[in-house]
Amino acid sequence: MSSKAALVFRVAAVAEAFSWAGLLIGMILKYGFHTSHEGGVPVLGMVHGVIFVLYVITSLSVFKPLGWRPKTLLLALLASIPPLFTWWFETWALRTGKLDGPQRQIYGGTGLFAKTPVSA
């Protein structure tokens, strides 16, 4: 179960980062070059807003299955505010075993990838 939760979280985190990047590029094109048309800002803004909400819901949903402490959840939620920080958080969480879930003790810290327990 936790590997599915981790996969869903990772997709949501990267999608949120890409939607932020797309919105920033659209805003730079609109306001930086003073174009007279809206460009994609309204559409990109709506897409980013929807993905942002999905990221927050996903973070709250995977909190227990992945065995996160409240501090980790708070960090995940705060990462959604600055541009591209969800990608940084996802990378950090993967590297530190936060996406392994409670099985990390059984699988030696690689519960996201291992299929059989590591023998002692």
Backbone as a ProteinNet text record, in pm:
[ID]
protein_1_A
[PRIMARY]
MSSKAALVFRVAAVAEAFSWAGLLIGMILKYGFHTSHEGGVPVLGMVHGVIFVLYVITSLSVFKPLGWRPKTLLLALLASIPPLFTWWFETWALRTGKLDGPQRQIYGGTGLFAKTPVSA
[TERTIARY]
82	0	85.2	192.1	269.4	343.8	382	450.1	354.5	224.6	127.1	108.4	103.8	91.1	211.7	329.8	451.8	451.2	407.4	402.5	304.6	186.9	87.6	142.6	207.9	265.3	372.6	460	568.7	514.5	412.6	351.8	290.1	218.5	155.4	260.5	370	474.6	542	575.7	642.1	544.5	419.8	320	299.5	296.1	279.3	397.6	517.6	637	633.8	595.6	587.9	478.3	366.6	261	304.1	380.6	437.5	529.9	617.3	712.5	638.6	535.4	457.7	391	335.8	271.5	374.1	490.6	596.1	641.5	658.6	699	590.9	464.9	354.7	351.3	375.2	374	492.7	607.4	724.4	696.6	637.4	605.1	501.8	402	296.4	344.7	405.8	442.1	584.2	673.9	812.6	830.1	750.1	760.9	643.9	559.7	446.9	364.5	325.9	241.1	98	24.3	-111.3	-213.5	-177.2	-272.4	-238.6	-334.7	-321.5	-221.1	-196.8	-111.8	-181.4	-107.4	-167.8	-187.8	-169.8	-174.5	-307.2	-422	-546.6	-559	-523.1	-531.9	-427.3	-303.8	-196.7	-224.9	-284.4	-319.8	-423.7	-523.4	-626	-567.9	-486.3	-423.2	-336.3	-257.5	-172.5	-257.5	-365.1	-452.6	-511.9	-556.8	-613.9	-507.3	-389.1	-281.1	-232.5	-230.5	-192.5	-287	-417.1	-516.5	-499.2	-475.8	-453.1	-327.4	-223.3	-101.1	-128.8	-201.9	-234.2	-318.3	-418.6	-502.7	-420.3	-332.4	-246.5	-154.2	-95.2	-6	-81.3	-201.4	-281.7	-323.8	-342.3	-386.3	-274.1	-151.2	-41	30.4	-7.6	52.6	59.9	-52	-55.3	0.2	-38	17	169.6	229.8	375.3	441.4	362.6	418	491.6	445.7	509.8	475.6	568.9	541.8	475.4	407.8	343.7	442.1	565.4	667.7	693.4	697	717.9	599	478.8	359.1	360.7	395.9	402.2	504.5	618.3	720.1	668.5	596.1	538.3	439	356.4	256.9	323	424.7	495.6	571.7	614.6	687.7	599.8	470.1	380.7	371.6	426	411.7	517.9	649	747.5	754	786.4	794.8	897.4	858.6	943.1	989	944.4	988.6	926.5	812.9	755.1	847	914.2	1009.3	1127.2	1175.1	1283.3	1239.1	1118.5	1070.3	1059	1007.3	992.8	1129.4	1228.5	1363.7	1421.4	1405.8	1454.1	1383.8	1251.4	1174.8	1216.3	1242.5	1286.6	1424.9	1515.4	1652.6	1660.1	1573.9	1579.4	1487.7	1421.1	1336.4	1197	1156.9	1022.6	913.8	951.4	853.7	851.7	928.6	932.7	816.9	760.3	649.9	696.8	602.8	637.3	719	716.7	791.3	941.9	986.9	1129.3	1215	1160.1	1235.5	1250.6	1148	1151.5	1244.4	1235.5	1309.4	1442.1	1487.4	1616.6	1620	1507.3	1505.3	1472.3	1443.1	1408.9	1274.2	1179.4	1047	976.2	1015.8	952.9	989.3	1106.4	1156.3	1163.9	1195.4	1218.1	1088	1093.5	977.2	985.4	1105.3	1121.6	1204.7	1181.9	1258.5	1407.5	1489.8	1633.2	1662.7	1741.7	1772.3	1878.5	1865.1	1954.1	2083.7
-120.4	0	125	125.1	248.2	279.1	176.8	208	277.6	241.7	312.7	454.7	469.8	603.7	688.9	628.5	702.1	742.3	652.7	683.8	797.5	790.9	897.3	1030.2	1026.9	1149.8	1204.8	1119.4	1165.4	1229.3	1169.1	1225.9	1361.6	1370.8	1498.2	1606	1569.3	1667.3	1720.6	1632.7	1676.2	1754.2	1709.9	1782.9	1923.5	1936.9	2069.3	2158.8	2102.8	2181.4	2225.4	2134	2170.4	2273.6	2263	2361.1	2499.1	2502.4	2628.3	2687.4	2602.4	2649.9	2703.4	2632	2679.1	2812.7	2827.5	2954.5	3067	3040	3143	3184.5	3087.8	3120.4	3204.2	3165.8	3244	3385.6	3401.1	3535.5	3618.3	3555.4	3627.9	3675.6	3588.5	3628.1	3739.4	3732.6	3833.3	3966.8	3963.1	4087.8	4134.3	4042.7	4079.6	4140.2	4092.8	4143	4233.1	4262.7	4355.4	4326.4	4200.9	4165	4210.8	4236.2	4287.1	4176.5	4051.6	3942	3867.5	3792.3	3720.3	3607	3554.8	3437.1	3318.8	3237.5	3121.5	3138.6	3260.1	3280.9	3237.7	3273.5	3227.7	3075	3011.1	2865.2	2802.3	2849.8	2795.3	2819.9	2933	2962.7	2865.9	2835.7	2740.7	2599.8	2559.8	2426.9	2415.9	2518.1	2516.2	2511.3	2585.8	2585.5	2448.2	2381.2	2247.1	2149.4	2154.6	2062.4	2093.7	2220.8	2258.2	2194.2	2204.1	2144.5	1992.6	1930.6	1785.9	1747	1829.1	1801.7	1807.1	1907.6	1920.3	1801.4	1764.8	1650	1521.3	1506.2	1387.5	1382.1	1494.9	1498.8	1456.8	1506.9	1470.7	1323.5	1270.3	1131.1	1030.1	1064	967.8	980.7	1078.2	1105.4	979.4	911.9	791.9	668.1	639	519	518.6	635.8	642.7	657.6	668.1	676.3	806.2	915.7	1044.9	1097.9	1170	1246	1377.1	1443.7	1571.8	1674.5	1670.5	1764	1743	1616.4	1586.2	1632.7	1610.8	1658.4	1809.8	1877.9	2024	2071.3	2004.8	2040.4	2017.4	1906.6	1878.5	1987.2	2029.1	2132.5	2268.4	2300.9	2427.6	2429.4	2312.8	2304.3	2341	2339.9	2372.5	2522.3	2602.5	2747.7	2807.8	2790.1	2847.9	2767.7	2833.6	2762.3	2649.2	2535.5	2417.8	2346.7	2389.2	2324.5	2187.5	2157.9	2024.3	1919.9	1957.7	1867.2	1844	1951.5	1938.2	1848.8	1868.9	1788.2	1641.9	1614.7	1477.6	1410.2	1481.6	1426.7	1399.4	1493	1475.9	1358.7	1350.1	1242.9	1106.2	1096.8	970.4	933.2	1031.1	1006.6	967.5	1024.2	998.2	885.4	819.6	705.9	742.4	866.3	908.8	851	802.9	744.8	592.4	535.4	390.7	339.7	421.2	379.8	295.1	242.2	162.9	38	-10	-129.7	-107.5	16	43.4	-37.2	-73.5	-155.3	-298.4	-349.5	-485.7	-494.3	-395.3	-399.4	-324.3	-286.5	-219.3	-80.7	-10.1	128.3	142.4	32.5	42.5	-21.3	-6.4	-64.8	-20	94.5	144.1	55.5	-6.7	-81.8	-232.3	-276.8	-419.4	-497.1	-619.6	-707.7	-810.4	-846.9	-945.9	-885.5	-930.8	-878.1	-910.6	-819.4	-840.1	-938.6	-1041.7	-1139.9	-1083.8	-1121.2	-1065.6	-1136
0	0	0	78.9	88.9	-39.8	-118.7	-243.6	-340.2	-337.2	-419.7	-368.6	-236.9	-179	-215.6	-210.3	-245.2	-392.1	-478.1	-621	-649.4	-589.4	-608.6	-557.2	-440.7	-386.3	-479.1	-527.7	-614.7	-741.2	-800.8	-921.9	-890.8	-779.7	-742.1	-716.2	-649.5	-617.6	-743.3	-835.4	-958.6	-1047.5	-1053.2	-1132.6	-1077.7	-944.9	-884.4	-918.1	-915	-949.1	-1095.2	-1184.5	-1326.4	-1353	-1283.4	-1303.7	-1253.9	-1144.5	-1095.5	-1200.9	-1256.1	-1357.6	-1480	-1524.4	-1639	-1612.5	-1493	-1457.4	-1451.5	-1394.9	-1388.9	-1528.2	-1617	-1754.8	-1822.2	-1803.9	-1861	-1807.4	-1677.3	-1618	-1665.9	-1682.8	-1735.1	-1877.3	-1958.3	-2095.4	-2098.4	-2011.3	-2010.7	-1955.7	-1837	-1770.2	-1802.5	-1828.7	-1858.4	-1995.6	-2090.4	-2226.7	-2263.4	-2164.9	-2181	-2306	-2320.3	-2433.1	-2405.4	-2510.7	-2495.1	-2470.6	-2497.7	-2475.5	-2347	-2300.9	-2173.7	-2180.7	-2298.9	-2309.8	-2245.2	-2179.6	-2115.2	-1966.9	-1915.2	-1770.4	-1707.2	-1762.3	-1698	-1695.4	-1804.7	-1811.5	-1720.9	-1730.5	-1646.7	-1498.6	-1467.9	-1329.2	-1275.8	-1358.8	-1316.6	-1303.2	-1398.7	-1392.8	-1267.9	-1241.8	-1122.4	-995.3	-992.1	-874.9	-846.9	-951.1	-935.9	-888.5	-950.2	-911.5	-770.5	-732.2	-595.8	-494.5	-520.2	-429.6	-425.5	-540.5	-543.6	-464.6	-472.8	-397	-246.5	-203.1	-60.5	-14.4	-92.4	-57.7	-55.9	-153.8	-159.3	-38.9	-2.5	114.9	240.6	256.8	373.2	369.1	249	234	258.5	221.8	236.2	370.4	448.5	579	666.2	685	769.8	699.8	574.8	511.6	502.1	487.5	478.5	615.4	719.1	853.8	882.4	822.2	844.9	982.1	1039.1	1160.7	1119.6	1213.1	1179.3	1122.3	1168	1119	968.8	925.6	783.9	701.6	752	682.6	669.9	776.8	773.2	670.2	664.6	566.3	424.3	402.7	270.2	231.2	326.3	296.2	272.8	351.2	331.6	199.7	153.7	27.1	-92	-74.1	-185.7	-211.6	-122.2	-137.4	-229.5	-202.3	-295.2	-425.5	-534.8	-662.9	-659	-710.9	-732.4	-605.2	-487.7	-364	-344.8	-408.1	-394.4	-456.7	-563.7	-626.9	-532.6	-470.8	-372.8	-257.1	-205.7	-94.5	-135.9	-252.7	-301.7	-312.2	-362.6	-373.1	-235	-143.6	-6.7	61.4	44.9	108.3	54.8	-74.2	-131.8	-78.9	-75.8	-31.1	116	198.7	342.9	388.5	295.1	330.6	376.4	360.7	402.7	312.4	194.9	103.6	111.9	204.1	220	303.4	387.1	471.7	589.1	663.7	782.4	750.7	627.6	590.8	584.1	600.5	585.6	682.4	798.1	892.8	839.8	776.1	723.1	602.9	515.2	389.9	394.1	508.8	518.8	460	461.5	413.3	267.3	199.3	57.7	29.4	119.5	103.5	-22	-77.2	-198.7	-317.2	-312.3	-427.1	-404.8	-283.1	-256.7	-255.7	-304.7	-304.7	-192.1	-151.6	-45.4	66.7	190.2	302	290.2	342.8	346.4	459.3	429.2	534	628.3	755.6	856.5	864.3
[MASK]
++++++++++++++++++++++++++++++++++++++++++++++++++++++++++++++++++++++++++++++++++++++++++++++++++++++++++++++++++++++++

